[in-house]
Amino acid sequence: MGSCAVSRPAPAHHRQYAPRSPDPSGRPAPEGRADEFGGPAESHPEEAAHRAPFRPTGAGTMKLTTITNVSVDGVMQGLGLADEDRRGGFERGGWALPLVDEETMTRLGEVYGRADAFLFGRRTYEIFAASWGAMADPEDNPVAAPLHARPKYVVSKTLTDPGWAHTTVLAGDPAAAVRELKERMPGELQVHGSGQLVRRLAAEGLIDEMLLLTYPVIVGQGTRLFPADGPDGALELVDSRATPGGVTWQVYRPAGRPRYATEVPPRTS
């Protein structure tokens, strides 16, 4: 599969793709409510402990970059519009939009423009399709143009009719599907939003680079990028900057396992 190039799907249609091999562990999917890509919404701690640590994939595979907008307290839910995502009784939507300055939009356009393909969880895909995908003249917008024209992959076991041109559904085990996709394609694969998918990719060691846009606001409620209990991982900071409006950009690369202090300092009376 590594030498097979993936062609862009025909504009008027969508495809469905499942990985050739099942989960190597042979474990059935846990029962319970489904998340945005058709898997379990929360992983069991014992299962997470046996996953690969957060680390970069091998050379020669497609670079997978996650781009996430978060508040200072780590919230990523409902950043755009007030009613964008009210799951869990979330009432503070639209917290990022008032803080987006001209430099942030310019840099975001550059980030989207360098992508060779996009990967989404189902919920983020549907939000993007209803906004960026519905623009009358997407070619005139630096974000909408690449989103419209380039391949889009959505990880879902239930989505059968995505509707947005150039979309391929990745069915089956999410980690296996994404791993095989990375081996098939050159360039950069970007994941925007898609929090549940990002957490799964991190736990499976499939993320090569993380871009965090942190907005100067404490939201105080809502879904956060990483759960209170999950896999750990060290990060290398490779770039950091701030816009005039106070939005900070940090680019990280996985750096293996974290180092923890092992010695306990003596207590002073």
ABEGO torsion letter per residue (X at the ends): XAABBBBBBBAABBBBBBBABBBAAGBBBBBEBBBAAGBBABBBAAAAAABBBBBBBBBGBBBBBBBBBBBAAGBABGAABAAABABGGBAABGAAAAABBAAAAAAAAAAAAABABBBBBAAAAAAAAABAAABABAAABAAAAAAAABBBBBBBAABABAGBBGBBBBBEBAAAAAAAAAAABBEBBBBBEGAAAAAAAAAAGABABBBBBBBBBBAGBEBBABBABBBBBBBBBABBBBBAAGBBBBBBBBAEBBBBBABBBBBBX
